[in-house]
Amino acid sequence: MQKLSSLPAKPGVYLFRDARQKVLYVGKAKDLRSRIKSYFQKGSVLDPRKSSMMRDVRHYSYIVTGSELEAFVLEANLIKQFKPRFNVILRDDKNYPYLKLTVQDEWPGIEVVRKVKKDGALYFGPYVPAAGLRDILSFIRRHFRIRHCLSSFDRPMKPCIQYQMGRCAAPCAGHITPEKYARLIDEVRLFLRGEKKALVDHLEEKMLKLSEEMKYEEAAEVRDRIRAIERTMESQKVVSPELGDRDFIGFYREDNEVEFAVFFVRNGYMIGMKDFRLRAAYEFSEGELLRVFLMQFYSGEIVPPAEILTPVPPEDADTIEQWLGQRVGKRVKVGTPMRGRKKQLVDMAVENAMFAFRNRKEQSIDDLLRDVRERLHLAETPVSIGAFDISNISGEEAVGAFVYWESGAFDRDRYRRLMIRTVKGIDDYSMMGELISRIVKHFNGSLPDLLLIDGGKAHLESARKVIDQQGLFLKKKPDLVAIAKDPDRAFVVNSDSPIGLEDRRRSSLLLKSIRDEVHGVAVGYHRKKRGKALLKSPLERIPGIGKKRRLELLRVFGSIDNIRNATITMIAALKGFNKRVAENLLNELRA
């Protein structure tokens, strides 16, 4: 490692890595020298998480930045990229839905998107859960008669069925002027911005004007639209119109787990609520937890509102405000209200976080894993589970797959797909042995607590022998279980009696889902490899026939069949060929 005394006393980001150069932790510091030295100094008091991490740390690196803000942004990006094992990770990679009103187009439309762009369009959201978005979109399409399609109107078109149903004004066929269509878009804009009173007032004026002009049919349509909008006003959750756009964040903490709840308020209306779970919180302060949550939550596609309100101030609040402001191009405030309606909504978010935590606790992963331990007669409750499977056809294009499950979810960053190298022909047991040996080395002996083998008792015994042989390389010897099909059942090492998994208990469903996941990964990888092999020309598999010779053969003979039917003399006469090469070529093609 680099000498600690040579580290710069400047702001930046540091990365700790293990012996295989895998990133274990990403952190930021105002003073890199002071922060990194604190991990290595004798007498330093580290929390259990960091103490465990330092046992695996073999290398570190750092990146100097020009400011704390640059360090904050870089830290967020690196955590998102590497998902380090010892960082607290928000496992939420969803892009939340928005409604996009394409006001920059000549004939604007509305669509659902999951990414906000700076393209001149208006975006409304996020809508969580998405069912609320579908209801709003359906309402707009029923009552505002703007186009549903995304077609270009380069030439007149015949109106579609939406026009016949009275749900589109058919701009494609020239049945509405650009000025009248623009007024429809203005009405949609008012509706989505929550300015429904202004919209109703506008529509009532429009209805009266149509009545005065004796356009009674059109006036009746506007009247029906007003009634529909008034019904939606009654059904929507009006928080407080003066609140505008704000996110209210609460959290509830118990042991090393934290539940966050976010209320999305837009234009004074509650348009959604979402809760999130953070694990491995350990010794984090409340301010640090909020910093981590805000950094990871708003580093995705979600657009921050004008103000974010939390029960306690997050660490680095000023830096977070600068970062969020840069992302949206306008000021974003992060605050902690002490009284009034804002304080009530933050308290409500805290309460919802507590309820969400307790509801999940009833169906907790811990209880599920304890049931797995009891049913499989394991000495300890597994925290992580891995699974292996082999896929091949008569020994051809054999591949192996490994999947990793932890904390209630599959960790796809730890999936591995391998070509079988040392085993030829049909020998699934030896293939499984090679796969397990290579995975042990790949993970530097750090395997999950429980390993599942797709197969029966014989597969389990083969895997056990490999694990015993790898004993010196393993940091902890995992438990082994085989999961067989038809019927679904489990085999354990010290018993010949299978354990039935057809009972639909949560533990049975978990074990089968992990078995099915690795099987799907293995089969998918095998199909990919086999597909590539099938696309290869038979000439590519013949020794001594390189690209130039293949091109010459196909230029002269035109097809594989014509080459196969040619004589040695004909082929030997070609440029770059001789009699020996011609004989070998025909022997291979005619075999």
Phi and psi in degrees as a GROMACS rama.xvg file:
@    title "Ramachandran Plot"
@    xaxis  label "Phi"
@    yaxis  label "Psi"
@TYPE xy
-66.1286  148.479  GLN-2
-65.6453  133.331  LYS-3
-64.0134  -31.2015  LEU-4
-67.2675  -19.6509  SER-5
-90.0327  -0.372257  SER-6
-68.9581  144.284  LEU-7
-76.688  143.365  PRO-8
-90.237  58.6473  ALA-9
-130.858  163.2  LYS-10
-69.1232  151.197  PRO-11
172.038  -168.13  GLY-12
-123.197  140.409  VAL-13
-123.642  150.522  TYR-14
-127.461  129.496  LEU-15
-100.729  136.378  PHE-16
-129.127  156.603  ARG-17
-91.7995  -169.505  ASP-18
-63.9511  -23.7536  ALA-19
-97.3771  14.2736  ARG-20
68.3724  16.6941  GLN-21
-78.0627  134.065  LYS-22
-71.5161  121.715  VAL-23
-95.0295  -32.0198  LEU-24
-157.361  141.295  TYR-25
-122.359  129.626  VAL-26
-137.868  165  GLY-27
-121.821  159.043  LYS-28
-151.291  146.958  ALA-29
-72.4645  -32.34  LYS-30
-132.784  100.892  ASP-31
-59.1354  -42.5249  LEU-32
-60.4599  -49.784  ARG-33
-63.7094  -43.912  SER-34
-66.6288  -49.5922  ARG-35
-65.8671  -39.4972  ILE-36
-60.2625  -31.7005  LYS-37
-64.0546  -22.23  SER-38
-79.6503  -26.0263  TYR-39
-106.953  -13.0004  PHE-40
-70.0598  139.909  GLN-41
-64.6698  139.625  LYS-42
87.7852  -5.68508  GLY-43
-66.5411  132.831  SER-44
-94.8652  108.9  VAL-45
-108.155  146.707  LEU-46
-69.9882  164.951  ASP-47
-54.8228  -37.2421  PRO-48
-63.6109  -46.677  ARG-49
-71.3628  -34.7491  LYS-50
-62.0847  -43.134  SER-51
-63.5715  -40.8158  SER-52
-62.5922  -44.6028  MET-53
-65.2046  -21.8949  MET-54
-67.1327  -24.9832  ARG-55
-100.419  -11.8811  ASP-56
-70.9466  127.098  VAL-57
-122.645  -21.0574  ARG-58
-142.131  154.659  HIS-59
-141.352  155.453  TYR-60
-142.558  167.217  SER-61
-149.194  160.728  TYR-62
-130.851  119.893  ILE-63
-79.1855  136.031  VAL-64
-120.14  165.707  THR-65
-79.4846  -17.2942  GLY-66
-159.602  168.878  SER-67
-64.7948  -34.3096  GLU-68
-63.0183  -44.7203  LEU-69
-61.9919  -38.4927  GLU-70
-64.6429  -40.4048  ALA-71
-62.0238  -46.9879  PHE-72
-63.6177  -43.5276  VAL-73
-65.6488  -40.7733  LEU-74
-58.5719  -47.0492  GLU-75
-60.0076  -42.9324  ALA-76
-67.3181  -40.363  ASN-77
-70.1118  -37.9429  LEU-78
-63.714  -41.6073  ILE-79
-64.9758  -35.6688  LYS-80
-73.3928  -48.7847  GLN-81
-95.0525  -22.0245  PHE-82
45.8956  59.9  LYS-83
-62.464  146.487  PRO-84
-62.409  -33.2779  ARG-85
-100.771  2.86789  PHE-86
-85.6538  151.151  ASN-87
-77.3436  119.642  VAL-88
-111.144  128.91  ILE-89
-82.2062  106.226  LEU-90
-85.038  75.1707  ARG-91
-147.006  95.6884  ASP-92
-103.506  22.8456  ASP-93
-78.2583  147.557  LYS-94
-103.351  117.618  ASN-95
-79.238  148.204  TYR-96
-78.0214  142.907  PRO-97
-125.8  156.675  TYR-98
-96.1262  129.002  LEU-99
-111.098  119.4  LYS-100
-102.514  111.455  LEU-101
-82.3946  66.3506  THR-102
-67.847  -13.9691  VAL-103
-78.1092  -12.1187  GLN-104
-84.7626  159.225  ASP-105
-64.2685  -41.4413  GLU-106
-120.981  85.5205  TRP-107
-60.7365  150.638  PRO-108
-133.31  -175.43  GLY-109
-131.612  139.788  ILE-110
-149.177  164.144  GLU-111
-94.4882  129.348  VAL-112
-133.588  161.764  VAL-113
-120.265  11.794  ARG-114
-141.601  127.784  LYS-115
-92.3573  127.643  VAL-116
-119.429  158.321  LYS-117
-90.3812  76.3877  LYS-118
-122.127  11.1085  ASP-119
90.0896  -9.60864  GLY-120
-79.6533  164.941  ALA-121
-101.518  134.563  LEU-122
-117.268  137.795  TYR-123
-128.57  129.855  PHE-124
147.174  -163.672  GLY-125
-78.9816  152.934  PRO-126
-105.311  111.008  TYR-127
-133.54  118.436  VAL-128
-75.6608  168.721  PRO-129
-70.075  -16.5558  ALA-130
-59.9103  -36.0481  ALA-131
-63.0562  -37.9076  GLY-132
-63.5244  -44.2196  LEU-133
-61.6212  -38.327  ARG-134
-64.7511  -43.6175  ASP-135
-65.8956  -43.7459  ILE-136
-62.2101  -41.9165  LEU-137
-63.3765  -40.2884  SER-138
-62.9473  -46.3863  PHE-139
-60.7267  -42.996  ILE-140
-70.2395  -27.4178  ARG-141
-78.3753  -34.6491  ARG-142
-113.144  -11.8846  HIS-143
-113.203  -8.13631  PHE-144
58.4231  31.4203  ARG-145
-89.9194  161.144  ILE-146
-64.6374  145.401  ARG-147
-93.3648  -28.7846  HIS-148
-84.672  169.485  CYS-149
-114.808  20.8106  LEU-150
-70.4999  151.77  SER-151
-85.1705  143.813  SER-152
-103.61  53.3772  PHE-153
-67.0947  -29.5746  ASP-154
-142.388  155.157  ARG-155
-58.3134  142.965  PRO-156
-126.422  163.072  MET-157
-80.5001  132.5  LYS-158
-59.4961  146.577  PRO-159
-90.1269  -173.871  CYS-160
-66.1103  -24.5906  ILE-161
-62.5806  -35.1704  GLN-162
-67.0456  -43.2564  TYR-163
-64.4744  -29.4923  GLN-164
-85.4786  -0.436014  MET-165
77.2893  21.7548  GLY-166
-109.628  4.46706  ARG-167
-150.023  140.406  CYS-168
-82.5487  0.318503  ALA-169
56.8603  56.868  ALA-170
-62.7546  -24.706  PRO-171
-62.1753  -27.6693  CYS-172
-104.897  6.33378  ALA-173
75.3224  23.9857  GLY-174
-85.5286  0.637281  HIS-175
-146.812  143.022  ILE-176
-79.017  157.205  THR-177
-58.4703  -34.0682  PRO-178
-66.9861  -46.3799  GLU-179
-65.5694  -37.8889  LYS-180
-65.8275  -38.3294  TYR-181
-62.0073  -35.457  ALA-182
-67.6957  -35.4663  ARG-183
-61.2908  -42.7472  LEU-184
-64.2251  -38.4634  ILE-185
-60.9105  -38.9197  ASP-186
-65.9446  -41.652  GLU-187
-62.393  -40.1136  VAL-188
-61.4997  -45.9012  ARG-189
-60.5465  -42.081  LEU-190
-62.2749  -47.0874  PHE-191
-71.7541  -26.9907  LEU-192
-80.3931  -3.04467  ARG-193
82.4529  6.64183  GLY-194
-87.2528  59.5041  GLU-195
-75.277  -31.2693  LYS-196
-64.7466  -44.4397  LYS-197
-62.2914  -37.1129  ALA-198
-66.0389  -45.0513  LEU-199
-63.2312  -42.86  VAL-200
-59.1516  -43.1247  ASP-201
-62.5659  -43.0441  HIS-202
-70.0603  -34.8642  LEU-203
-64.6678  -40.0833  GLU-204
-62.1357  -42.1703  GLU-205
-62.9912  -41.1942  LYS-206
-64.3826  -43.8812  MET-207
-63.1198  -41.5479  LEU-208
-62.9493  -42.2242  LYS-209
-64.6299  -36.855  LEU-210
-65.3273  -43.023  SER-211
-62.3015  -31.6247  GLU-212
-85.854  5.60384  GLU-213
60.2797  30.9703  MET-214
-96.962  70.0132  LYS-215
-67.6491  -33.7433  TYR-216
-65.6772  -44.9665  GLU-217
-67.0082  -37.3445  GLU-218
-63.47  -37.4685  ALA-219
-66.2579  -36.6388  ALA-220
-63.5587  -41.9628  GLU-221
-65.915  -40.8767  VAL-222
-58.2184  -43.3106  ARG-223
-65.3931  -35.2582  ASP-224
-67.3071  -39.8648  ARG-225
-60.8262  -44.8411  ILE-226
-62.3328  -40.364  ARG-227
-64.8355  -40.8146  ALA-228
-66.3945  -40.5322  ILE-229
-63.4398  -35.0244  GLU-230
-66.2471  -40.0207  ARG-231
-67.584  -33.0516  THR-232
-62.9519  -37.5642  MET-233
-69.4963  -35.0458  GLU-234
-83.9938  -24.2098  SER-235
-79.2967  150.828  GLN-236
-82.8661  101.213  LYS-237
-85.4253  114.355  VAL-238
-80.8404  -60.1264  VAL-239
-176.236  116.133  SER-240
-54.4815  -34.6088  PRO-241
-72.6109  -11.0355  GLU-242
-72.2824  -25.4342  LEU-243
63.0187  -130.27  GLY-244
-104.166  115.012  ASP-245
-151.277  149.336  ARG-246
-109.313  132.011  ASP-247
-110.167  123.02  PHE-248
-118.629  129.255  ILE-249
-128.065  160.973  GLY-250
-148.407  156.383  PHE-251
-132.215  133.583  TYR-252
-121.527  136.922  ARG-253
-150.261  123.084  GLU-254
56.6555  -124.536  ASP-255
-104.208  19.706  ASN-256
-120.42  144.985  GLU-257
-133.089  133.276  VAL-258
-108.244  127.054  GLU-259
-107.734  145.461  PHE-260
-128.544  134.209  ALA-261
-121.975  125.906  VAL-262
-99.3893  126.542  PHE-263
-98.9566  111.258  PHE-264
-110.951  123.261  VAL-265
-129.939  127.476  ARG-266
56.1627  32.5596  ASN-267
81.3322  1.44517  GLY-268
-109.197  140.277  TYR-269
-79.1218  108.202  MET-270
-101.553  -4.54968  ILE-271
178.564  163.251  GLY-272
-147.021  140.553  MET-273
-143.885  138.971  LYS-274
-115.119  152.137  ASP-275
-137.428  149.112  PHE-276
-114.21  130.171  ARG-277
-111.429  131.602  LEU-278
-109.248  170.311  ARG-279
57.8074  42.3774  ALA-280
-75.9355  -33.2474  ALA-281
46.0614  -119.774  TYR-282
-90.931  14.031  GLU-283
-64.3774  138.038  PHE-284
-74.2838  164.496  SER-285
-62.2066  -38.8455  GLU-286
-64.7444  -38.3192  GLY-287
-69.6053  -38.4063  GLU-288
-61.3092  -43.0473  LEU-289
-65.2903  -38.7319  LEU-290
-59.4772  -47.2335  ARG-291
-62.4402  -43.9354  VAL-292
-64.0256  -49.4574  PHE-293
-61.5573  -41.1269  LEU-294
-61.9778  -45.3761  MET-295
-80.2161  -36.6264  GLN-296
-67.4752  -44.6539  PHE-297
-90.8377  4.21968  TYR-298
-85.6658  -5.50478  SER-299
-85.9479  -148.078  GLY-300
-87.4751  -6.95989  GLU-301
-69.5476  139.174  ILE-302
-93.2965  121.268  VAL-303
-66.18  143.586  PRO-304
-81.7086  -173.596  PRO-305
-67.1777  -28.5409  ALA-306
-145.74  140.185  GLU-307
-120.127  125.584  ILE-308
-115.357  132.592  LEU-309
-131.58  159.075  THR-310
-71.4078  -28.2914  PRO-311
-135.255  155.507  VAL-312
-68.0043  135.373  PRO-313
-75.2899  153.633  PRO-314
-63.8619  149.229  GLU-315
58.647  36.9432  ASP-316
-57.4499  -41.3117  ALA-317
-63.0246  -42.375  ASP-318
-64.9787  -40.3779  THR-319
-62.043  -42.4278  ILE-320
-62.0211  -42.7533  GLU-321
-61.8937  -44.6675  GLN-322
-63.0476  -47.6069  TRP-323
-64.6301  -38.591  LEU-324
-62.0735  -39.7752  GLY-325
-64.3981  -36.8201  GLN-326
-65.5352  -39.6163  ARG-327
-103.897  -6.98965  VAL-328
77.9956  17.6961  GLY-329
-155.871  166.824  LYS-330
-66.8067  135.417  ARG-331
-123.367  127.554  VAL-332
-103.849  137.413  LYS-333
-114.243  117.323  VAL-334
-137.781  168.9  GLY-335
-126.835  101.945  THR-336
-70.9237  146.399  PRO-337
-107.364  -16.0115  MET-338
-159.42  172.631  ARG-339
81.3053  -166.958  GLY-340
-63.273  -37.4232  ARG-341
-61.9815  -43.3098  LYS-342
-63.1885  -39.1935  LYS-343
-60.6749  -42.0109  GLN-344
-71.4137  -35.8829  LEU-345
-64.244  -43.4208  VAL-346
-61.8338  -37.6831  ASP-347
-64.9445  -38.5004  MET-348
-64.6805  -40.2969  ALA-349
-60.9892  -44.2304  VAL-350
-63.5234  -42.0314  GLU-351
-64.433  -36.6368  ASN-352
-62.1249  -40.9219  ALA-353
-64.3118  -45.1082  MET-354
-62.948  -41.6793  PHE-355
-62.6716  -40.7758  ALA-356
-61.902  -46.3663  PHE-357
-68.3205  -35.2844  ARG-358
-63.8159  -41.6251  ASN-359
-68.3246  -33.0327  ARG-360
-61.6589  -33.9439  LYS-361
-62.6592  -29.6188  GLU-362
-115.154  41.2721  GLN-363
-67.7861  152.703  SER-364
-63.9299  -34.8295  ILE-365
-59.0929  -46.1111  ASP-366
-62.715  -39.9876  ASP-367
-61.6321  -45.7765  LEU-368
-70.3885  -31.4266  LEU-369
-64.245  -37.4593  ARG-370
-66.1101  -38.5261  ASP-371
-59.0853  -45.6496  VAL-372
-60.0276  -46.8283  ARG-373
-65.6912  -42.3369  GLU-374
-70.2662  -34.2491  ARG-375
-95.5972  3.67118  LEU-376
58.8224  46.0084  HIS-377
-88.7799  152.16  LEU-378
-71.8038  -35.6251  ALA-379
-130.027  155.416  GLU-380
-75.0863  122.788  THR-381
-72.1637  142.026  PRO-382
-100.114  -35.5522  VAL-383
-125.292  148.103  SER-384
-132.834  132.05  ILE-385
-116.666  161.87  GLY-386
-146.851  144.302  ALA-387
-119.735  149.674  PHE-388
-156.677  153.678  ASP-389
-115.687  145.098  ILE-390
-138.13  130.234  SER-391
-164.415  167.813  ASN-392
-122.994  108.649  ILE-393
53.5262  37.3331  SER-394
82.1087  -2.98243  GLY-395
-87.2963  141.765  GLU-396
48.758  44.2592  GLU-397
-68.8274  135.553  ALA-398
-134.985  162.442  VAL-399
-129.89  155.525  GLY-400
-137.033  149.988  ALA-401
-136.026  131.904  PHE-402
-122.634  158.855  VAL-403
-130.346  128.811  TYR-404
-122.11  133.216  TRP-405
-158.662  144.644  GLU-406
55.7137  37.6557  SER-407
83.0256  8.83869  GLY-408
-152.262  156.531  ALA-409
-75.3958  134.007  PHE-410
-100.545  91.3344  ASP-411
-69.6653  -16.196  ARG-412
-67.9759  -19.838  ASP-413
-103.313  7.28987  ARG-414
-68.3944  148.376  TYR-415
-137.779  139.941  ARG-416
-125.938  125.999  ARG-417
-130.788  142.841  LEU-418
-81.7376  135.743  MET-419
-75.2536  125.745  ILE-420
-104.125  -39.3171  ARG-421
-97.4984  -11.297  THR-422
-108.125  126.874  VAL-423
-112.324  144.327  LYS-424
82.8475  -168.551  GLY-425
-89.0289  104.103  ILE-426
-157.334  77.0118  ASP-427
-61.5392  -34.4192  ASP-428
-66.1487  -44.5026  TYR-429
-67.3849  -36.6398  SER-430
-61.8444  -42.3217  MET-431
-63.4872  -38.4627  MET-432
-61.5096  -44.3349  GLY-433
-63.096  -43.199  GLU-434
-60.1238  -48.2441  LEU-435
-63.9415  -43.9489  ILE-436
-59.5826  -43.0523  SER-437
-70.7136  -34.7905  ARG-438
-68.0586  -39.2419  ILE-439
-57.7582  -46.5414  VAL-440
-68.0909  -38.5793  LYS-441
-62.8611  -39.4221  HIS-442
-94.4186  14.1761  PHE-443
56.0069  36.5908  ASN-444
81.0085  -0.888568  GLY-445
-95.9874  85.1846  SER-446
-94.8289  161.969  LEU-447
-60.3837  164.625  PRO-448
-66.268  -32.9119  ASP-449
-129.89  132.632  LEU-450
-114.243  129.817  LEU-451
-104.62  135.018  LEU-452
-111.916  126.187  ILE-453
-75.8158  103.304  ASP-454
158.212  -165.251  GLY-455
-108.474  -156.696  GLY-456
-62.7114  -38.9049  LYS-457
-65.3891  -40.4139  ALA-458
-63.0531  -39.6404  HIS-459
-62.8211  -43.2795  LEU-460
-65.3352  -38.9631  GLU-461
-63.0341  -42.3573  SER-462
-66.1985  -38.819  ALA-463
-60.3652  -42.6442  ARG-464
-61.5742  -41.3122  LYS-465
-65.7438  -43.5713  VAL-466
-62.4605  -40.092  ILE-467
-62.7891  -40.4616  ASP-468
-66.8676  -29.5585  GLN-469
-90.3588  9.17715  GLN-470
-51.1798  -40.6679  GLY-471
-67.4382  -26.0708  LEU-472
-88.2978  -13.5033  PHE-473
-86.0847  132.263  LEU-474
-74.6954  -28.9509  LYS-475
-152.817  131.64  LYS-476
-75.4293  122.404  LYS-477
-81.076  159.701  PRO-478
-78.1262  149.715  ASP-479
-121.555  136.291  LEU-480
-143.143  138.325  VAL-481
-103.66  139.298  ALA-482
-117.272  114.532  ILE-483
-105.882  163.918  ALA-484
-110.582  168.205  LYS-485
50.8597  68.367  ASP-486
-85.2241  165.463  PRO-487
-69.0174  125.637  ASP-488
-156.126  158.646  ARG-489
-115.652  144.557  ALA-490
-118.333  134.533  PHE-491
-112.384  163.636  VAL-492
-63.5251  -42.4414  VAL-493
-96.8183  20.3485  ASN-494
-149.78  143.136  SER-495
-91.0388  -9.53829  ASP-496
-86.2281  125.135  SER-497
-72.4149  155.848  PRO-498
-107.615  117.929  ILE-499
-66.1622  139.468  GLY-500
-123.611  22.8681  LEU-501
-95.1207  10.0827  GLU-502
-90.266  -3.06773  ASP-503
65.4553  18.9382  ARG-504
-67.5335  154.755  ARG-505
-59.3599  -37.3632  ARG-506
-66.7177  -37.4045  SER-507
-65.0411  -45.3562  SER-508
-63.4118  -36.7264  LEU-509
-63.796  -50.2189  LEU-510
-61.2136  -41.6375  LEU-511
-70.0392  -34.7991  LYS-512
-67.5158  -36.1491  SER-513
-70.1912  -41.5413  ILE-514
-59.132  -44.8668  ARG-515
-68.9028  -33.5209  ASP-516
-63.5177  -48.0908  GLU-517
-68.207  -34.2932  VAL-518
-63.2476  -43.6788  HIS-519
-63.5409  -39.6694  GLY-520
-65.2423  -43.7174  VAL-521
-64.7131  -46.1343  ALA-522
-64.6731  -42.2729  VAL-523
-61.24  -41.9956  GLY-524
-67.2381  -39.3967  TYR-525
-64.5095  -42.2708  HIS-526
-61.9985  -39.8726  ARG-527
-61.8961  -46.9199  LYS-528
-66.9618  -42.3022  LYS-529
-66.7564  -36.9799  ARG-530
-62.1851  -40.5583  GLY-531
-64.9067  -39.2079  LYS-532
-65.4979  -37.9218  ALA-533
-68.421  -28.1651  LEU-534
-75.7346  -13.5506  LEU-535
-74.3543  143.488  LYS-536
-70.9038  142.857  SER-537
-54.9175  -27.8383  PRO-538
-65.586  -28.6745  LEU-539
-68.1257  -21.2878  GLU-540
-89.1292  -3.9961  ARG-541
-94.3932  123.023  ILE-542
-58.9637  138.408  PRO-543
87.5231  -5.2378  GLY-544
-106.992  92.2184  ILE-545
-86.0702  -171.601  GLY-546
-61.8221  -43.7797  LYS-547
-64.2852  -43.5576  LYS-548
-65.9491  -38.134  ARG-549
-61.9986  -44.5991  ARG-550
-63.6306  -39.2382  LEU-551
-65.5489  -42.753  GLU-552
-61.3506  -47.236  LEU-553
-69.8286  -31.5931  LEU-554
-64.4512  -40.8646  ARG-555
-82.3743  -45.6712  VAL-556
-100.13  -22.6603  PHE-557
85.6699  -28.3814  GLY-558
-154.525  163.92  SER-559
-63.8323  -41.1688  ILE-560
-61.0056  -41.4343  ASP-561
-65.8325  -36.6408  ASN-562
-65.8657  -42.8572  ILE-563
-61.7852  -33.6201  ARG-564
-88.4981  -3.47871  ASN-565
-75.4616  166.406  ALA-566
-96.4957  162.626  THR-567
-59.3786  -40.8171  ILE-568
-62.0865  -44.2813  THR-569
-61.6553  -43.022  MET-570
-73.3896  -40.1  ILE-571
-63.7643  -23.2847  ALA-572
-78.3302  -10.5362  ALA-573
-72.3725  157.262  LEU-574
-63.9208  127.161  LYS-575
87.0106  4.49124  GLY-576
-115.105  162.477  PHE-577
-144.686  -179.52  ASN-578
-63.1299  -42.12  LYS-579
-63.8502  -43.39  ARG-580
-64.7209  -40.4108  VAL-581
-63.7062  -42.347  ALA-582
-62.9853  -45.8737  GLU-583
-62.0221  -41.6875  ASN-584
-60.6722  -49.7123  LEU-585
-68.2257  -35.5233  LEU-586
-60.827  -42.2106  ASN-587
-68.1906  -43.837  GLU-588
-69.6922  -30.5733  LEU-589
-94.152  -0.623045  ARG-590
